[in-house]
């Protein structure tokens, strides 16, 4: 079964008794569960009494079976969610499956009439134990997130559902700025709604106006990538900053600042200073864990590599200010060198 088929069944009043819902995107899984809950628990007055949430790593097989056998209150329907089933070891899954098989052979079957029980998981390995629950009356439903160009359509549809007119260029700019994480995109869309005018249009200009708020986060991610020596991540963040319209000379200055911090830390390590003493060498106050992370990176990088990175920063700055180089190419080479130094 797929999500659209389940929604059609719910709209027609066909409510399933037993499901395994899984997917790699928590936002989509949770939103589908909300739609299911609205259909199962149609009476708001009794909804709180007829909804139960268990966590698979803590609930015993008997507890799951008992929850499924409990009858709805006030003449309504009952919904039981068993979250985190994908984190349960294969042997525990087999014990749960055995308990369920036994309960289903009992009078009235399992779960009880009027009760819907849903196992919930994130992304599942096809060879993993949780999928063994599927079959024998337990239908598996994978919530598949949009990919590629489909993310633009998903984002525009989401905007339309809340009364916003998100221009295609604005959707593309938003994805370029924050990536294709659907949870982050939904959050940024909510912020964009606050900036929309009376016509409820969200233009590319509105999206880029929000980039200032995410700019600090982007620079933090760039620093993290440098400190972890993660070249691919550093280049991805650089790309987002450039797409957001960040000035190349400002980027060079930030990159040079990180290289100078590495140089200061290396000097402190060479002088056999501890983390507390090295922290005093840095121009900006940092928490101890950040100093220790910078020290670890400084130990992994050759001193001549840091010196060379600083020289490249100065050269890139000179060429950018004199018009002697293409900004993206200069910055890409600079970031790749420093992250891989």
C-alpha positions in Angstrom: 0.0 0.0 0.0 1.1 3.6 -0.6 0.0 6.8 1.1 -2.4 8.0 -1.5 -4.3 4.6 -1.4 -4.6 4.9 2.4 -5.9 8.4 2.2 -8.5 7.3 -0.4 -9.6 4.5 1.9 -9.9 6.9 4.9 -11.9 9.4 2.8 -14.3 6.5 1.9 -14.6 5.6 5.5 -12.5 2.4 5.3 -10.3 2.4 8.3 -7.6 -0.3 8.6 -7.1 -2.3 11.7 -3.4 -3.1 11.4 -0.6 -1.2 9.7 3.2 -0.8 9.6 4.0 2.7 8.4 7.6 3.6 7.7 9.7 6.1 5.8 12.9 8.1 5.8 11.3 11.5 6.2 9.9 12.0 9.7 7.8 15.0 8.7 5.9 13.0 6.1 5.4 10.0 8.4 4.0 12.2 11.2 1.7 14.1 8.9 0.3 10.9 7.5 -0.3 9.7 11.1 -2.1 12.9 11.8 -4.4 12.3 8.9 -5.0 8.7 10.1 -5.7 9.9 13.6 -8.2 12.5 12.3 -10.1 9.7 10.5 -9.9 7.1 13.4 -10.6 9.6 16.2 -13.3 11.6 14.6 -14.9 12.6 17.9 -12.8 15.3 19.5 -14.4 14.7 22.9 -13.2 11.1 23.2 -10.0 11.4 21.1 -7.7 11.8 24.1 -9.2 8.8 25.8 -8.9 6.6 22.8 -5.3 7.3 21.7 -2.4 5.4 23.2 1.3 5.6 22.3 3.8 2.8 23.1 7.5 2.8 22.4 8.8 -0.5 20.9 12.1 -0.5 22.8 10.3 -0.3 26.1 7.0 -2.1 25.5 6.9 -5.9 26.0 5.1 -8.1 23.4 2.4 -8.7 26.0 2.0 -4.9 26.5 1.5 -4.4 22.8 -1.0 -7.2 22.6 -2.9 -5.9 25.6 -3.0 -2.4 24.1 -4.5 -3.9 20.9 -7.2 -5.8 22.8 -8.4 -2.8 24.8 -11.8 -1.6 23.7 -12.6 1.9 22.7 -14.3 4.2 25.2 -17.5 6.2 24.7 -18.5 4.2 21.6 -15.8 5.6 19.4 -12.8 4.1 17.8 -9.4 3.6 19.3 -5.9 4.3 17.9 -2.7 2.7 19.2 0.7 3.8 17.9 3.8 1.6 18.5 6.7 3.9 17.7 10.4 3.0 17.0 9.7 -0.6 15.8 12.6 -0.2 13.4 15.1 0.0 16.3 14.0 -3.3 17.8 16.4 -6.3 17.4 15.4 -9.2 15.1 14.9 -11.6 18.0 12.6 -9.2 19.8 10.6 -8.8 16.6 10.2 -12.6 16.4 8.9 -12.7 20.0 6.4 -9.8 19.1 5.3 -11.6 16.0 4.7 -14.8 17.9 2.7 -13.0 20.5 0.6 -11.3 17.8 0.0 -14.6 16.0 -1.3 -16.1 19.3 -3.6 -13.1 19.9 -5.0 -13.2 16.4 -6.0 -16.8 16.9 -8.1 -15.9 19.9 -11.8 -15.1 20.0 -12.5 -11.8 18.1 -9.0 -11.7 16.6 -6.5 -8.9 17.2 -6.6 -6.0 17.4 -10.1 -5.6 18.9 -13.0 -4.5 16.7 -12.9 -0.7 16.5 -9.2 -0.5 17.3 -6.5 0.5 14.8 -2.9 -0.4 15.7 0.0 1.1 13.8 3.6 0.2 14.0 5.8 3.2 13.2 9.3 3.3 11.9 11.8 5.4 10.1 13.8 4.1 7.1 13.9 0.3 7.2 16.5 -2.0 5.9 14.8 -4.5 3.5 16.6 -7.3 5.3 15.7 -5.9 8.8 13.5 -7.5 11.3 10.7 -4.9 11.4 9.5 -5.7 7.9 8.9 -9.3 9.0 5.8 -8.1 10.7 4.3 -7.3 7.3 1.9 -9.9 6.0 -0.6 -12.0 7.8 -3.0 -9.0 8.1 -0.3 -6.4 8.8 0.0 -4.2 5.8 3.2 -2.3 5.2 3.1 1.3 3.9 6.3 3.1 2.9 6.1 6.9 2.9 8.4 7.9 0.1 9.7 11.5 0.1 9.9 13.5 -3.2 13.3 13.7 -4.8 15.0 15.9 -7.4 12.6 18.3 -9.2 9.7 16.8 -7.4 10.8 18.6 -4.2 9.9 21.9 -5.9 6.4 20.6 -6.7 6.0 19.3 -3.1 7.1 22.7 -1.7 4.7 24.7 -3.9 1.8 22.3 -3.1 2.5 22.8 0.6 2.5 26.5 0.2 -0.7 26.4 -1.8 -2.4 24.4 1.0 -1.8 27.2 3.5 -2.9 29.9 1.1 0.5 31.0 -0.2 1.5 31.6 -3.8 5.1 30.4 -3.9 6.7 31.3 -7.2 8.8 28.5 -8.9 12.0 30.6 -8.7 11.3 31.2 -5.0 10.9 27.5 -4.4 14.1 26.7 -6.2 15.9 29.4 -4.2 14.6 28.1 -0.9 15.8 24.6 -1.7 19.2 25.9 -2.8 19.5 27.8 0.5 18.5 25.1 3.0 18.9 21.9 1.0 16.2 19.2 0.4 15.5 18.3 4.0 11.7 18.5 4.1 11.5 19.4 7.7 13.7 22.4 7.3 11.9 23.4 4.1 8.6 23.3 5.9 10.0 25.4 8.8 11.5 28.0 6.4 8.2 28.2 4.5 6.4 29.1 7.7 8.8 31.9 8.2 8.4 33.1 4.7 4.6 33.2 5.3 5.2 35.9 7.9 6.9 38.1 5.3 4.3 37.6 2.6 2.2 40.6 1.7 -1.6 40.9 1.5 -1.5 39.1 -1.9 0.1 36.1 -0.1 2.9 35.9 -2.7 6.2 34.5 -1.6 8.8 35.8 -4.2 12.4 35.0 -4.6 13.2 38.3 -3.0 11.2 37.3 0.1 13.1 34.0 0.3 16.5 35.7 -0.1 15.5 38.3 2.6 15.2 35.4 5.0 18.7 34.2 4.0 20.2 36.7 6.6 18.6 34.7 9.4 20.1 31.4 8.0 23.4 33.0 7.2 24.8 32.6 10.8 23.8 28.9 10.6 25.5 28.5 7.3 28.8 29.9 8.5 28.5 27.7 11.6 28.1 24.7 9.3 31.1 25.8 7.2 33.2 26.0 10.3 32.0 22.6 11.4 32.9 21.1 8.0 36.4 22.7 8.2 37.0 21.3 11.7 35.9 17.8 10.6 37.9 17.9 7.4 34.6 17.2 5.5 35.4 18.6 2.0 32.1 17.6 0.4 30.0 19.3 3.2 32.2 22.4 3.1 31.7 22.8 -0.6 27.9 22.3 -0.3 27.7 25.0 2.3 29.8 27.3 0.2 27.5 26.7 -2.7 24.4 27.7 -0.6 26.2 30.8 0.7 27.0 31.9 -2.9 23.4 31.2 -4.0 22.2 33.3 -1.1 24.2 36.2 -2.5 27.0 36.3 0.0 29.9 38.6 -1.0 32.9 36.6 -2.1 35.3 38.9 -0.3 33.4 38.4 2.9 33.6 34.6 2.4 37.4 34.8 1.9 37.7 36.8 5.1 35.7 34.2 7.1 37.8 31.4 5.6 41.0 33.3 6.4 39.7 33.8 10.0 39.4 30.0 10.4 42.9 29.4 8.9 44.4 32.0 11.4 42.6 30.3 14.3 44.2 27.0 13.2 47.6 28.7 13.0 47.2 30.1 16.6 46.2 26.7 18.0 49.1 25.0 16.3 51.4 27.6 17.9 49.9 26.9 21.3 50.2 23.1 20.8 53.8 23.6 19.8 54.4 25.5 23.1 52.7 22.6 25.0 49.8 24.7 26.2 46.6 23.1 27.4 43.1 23.8 26.1 42.4 26.6 28.6 45.5 28.4 27.7 45.0 27.9 24.0 41.5 29.4 24.3 43.1 32.7 25.4 45.0 32.8 22.1 41.8 33.0 20.1 40.2 36.3 19.2 36.7 35.1 19.9 35.6 33.4 23.1 34.7 29.7 22.5 33.2 27.0 24.8 35.7 24.3 25.9 34.3 21.7 23.5 34.8 24.0 20.5 38.4 24.7 21.5 39.0 21.0 21.8 37.5 20.3 18.4 39.7 23.0 16.9 42.7 21.5 18.6 41.9 18.1 17.2 41.8 19.6 13.7 45.0 21.6 14.2 46.8 18.4 15.2 45.5 16.7 12.0 46.7 19.4 9.7 50.3 20.0 8.7 51.6 23.4 9.8 52.8 24.1 6.3 49.3 23.3 5.1 47.9 26.1 7.3 50.5 28.6 6.1 49.8 27.7 2.5 46.0 28.1 3.1 46.6 31.6 4.6 48.7 32.6 1.5 46.0 31.3 -0.8 43.4 33.4 1.1 45.4 36.6 0.7 46.0 35.8 -3.0 42.3 35.1 -3.5 41.3 38.3 -1.8 43.8 40.3 -4.0 42.5 38.7 -7.2 38.8 39.3 -6.3 39.4 42.9 -5.5 41.4 43.5 -8.7 39.0 41.6 -10.9 41.6 39.0 -11.7 39.6 35.8 -11.1 36.2 34.2 -11.2 34.8 34.2 -7.6 33.2 30.8 -7.5 36.3 29.1 -9.0 38.6 30.8 -6.5 36.4 30.1 -3.5 35.8 26.5 -4.5 39.6 25.8 -4.8 40.2 27.6 -1.5 37.5 25.7 0.5 38.5 22.4 -1.0 42.2 22.9 -0.1 41.5 24.0 3.5 38.9 21.3 4.2 41.2 18.7 2.9 44.5 20.1 4.2 
